[in-house]
């Protein structure tokens, strides 16, 4: 079923106006942000630690000239490590 939607969607995109096609470039960051907000709203400490880590990684990446795709992977991996560390700390208390 997904294949049908992919083929139909590819044909629909071809007939869309250029300003709508241009808006597809921001879909991935928007989804990424929405997932982050959902996660951070449930676990505020983890969300805060992850955003601080992301800001630090971004500043470091600009200084070192690291490409954006590497920065994305580093932020995601950093967020996973923060979540895991916080989980283990809570489990140890527990």
C-alpha positions as CSV (number, residue, x, y, z in Angstrom):
1,X,0.0,0.0,0.0
2,X,2.9,2.4,0.8
3,X,4.2,1.8,-2.8
4,X,0.9,3.0,-4.2
5,X,1.0,6.2,-2.2
6,X,4.6,6.8,-3.2
7,X,3.9,6.5,-6.9
8,X,0.7,8.6,-6.7
9,X,2.5,11.1,-4.5
10,X,5.3,11.5,-6.9
11,X,2.9,12.3,-9.7
12,X,1.0,14.7,-7.5
13,X,4.1,16.6,-6.6
14,X,4.9,17.2,-10.3
15,X,1.7,19.2,-10.7
16,X,2.0,21.4,-7.6
17,X,3.0,25.0,-7.9
18,X,6.7,25.9,-7.2
19,X,6.0,27.7,-3.9
20,X,4.4,24.5,-2.5
21,X,7.3,22.3,-3.8
22,X,9.7,24.7,-2.1
23,X,7.9,24.2,1.3
24,X,8.8,20.5,1.3
25,X,12.4,21.4,2.2
26,X,11.3,22.3,5.7
27,X,9.2,19.2,6.4
28,X,12.0,17.2,7.9
29,X,13.1,19.9,10.3
30,X,9.5,20.5,11.2
31,X,8.9,16.8,12.0
32,X,12.2,16.6,13.9
33,X,11.1,19.7,16.0
34,X,7.7,18.3,16.6
35,X,9.1,15.0,17.9
36,X,11.6,16.9,20.1
37,X,8.8,19.0,21.6
38,X,6.6,16.0,22.3
39,X,9.5,14.2,24.0
40,X,10.6,17.3,26.0
41,X,7.1,18.0,27.2
42,X,7.1,14.6,28.9
43,X,10.7,14.7,30.2
44,X,11.7,18.3,30.8
45,X,15.2,17.6,32.2
46,X,16.1,15.4,29.3
47,X,14.7,17.9,26.8
48,X,16.7,20.7,28.5
49,X,19.9,18.7,28.5
50,X,19.4,17.7,24.9
51,X,18.8,21.3,23.7
52,X,21.9,22.5,25.6
53,X,23.9,19.8,24.0
54,X,22.5,20.6,20.5
55,X,23.4,24.3,20.9
56,X,27.0,23.4,22.1
57,X,27.4,21.0,19.1
58,X,26.1,23.7,16.7
59,X,28.5,26.3,17.9
60,X,31.4,23.8,17.8
61,X,30.4,22.7,14.3
62,X,30.4,26.3,13.0
63,X,33.8,26.8,14.5
64,X,35.2,23.6,13.0
65,X,33.3,23.8,9.7
66,X,31.5,20.5,10.2
67,X,28.8,19.8,7.6
68,X,25.1,19.9,8.6
69,X,24.4,16.3,8.0
70,X,27.2,15.3,10.4
71,X,25.8,17.8,12.9
72,X,22.4,16.2,12.7
73,X,23.7,12.8,13.4
74,X,25.8,14.1,16.3
75,X,22.8,15.9,17.9
76,X,20.6,12.8,17.5
77,X,23.3,10.5,18.9
78,X,23.9,13.0,21.7
79,X,20.2,13.1,22.6
80,X,20.1,9.3,22.7
81,X,23.1,9.2,25.0
82,X,21.6,11.9,27.2
83,X,18.3,9.9,27.4
84,X,20.2,6.7,28.2
85,X,22.3,8.3,30.9
86,X,19.3,9.8,32.5
87,X,17.4,6.5,32.3
88,X,20.3,4.6,33.9
89,X,20.6,7.3,36.7
90,X,16.9,7.0,37.5
91,X,17.0,3.2,37.4
92,X,20.0,3.2,39.8
93,X,18.0,5.4,42.2
94,X,15.1,3.3,42.0
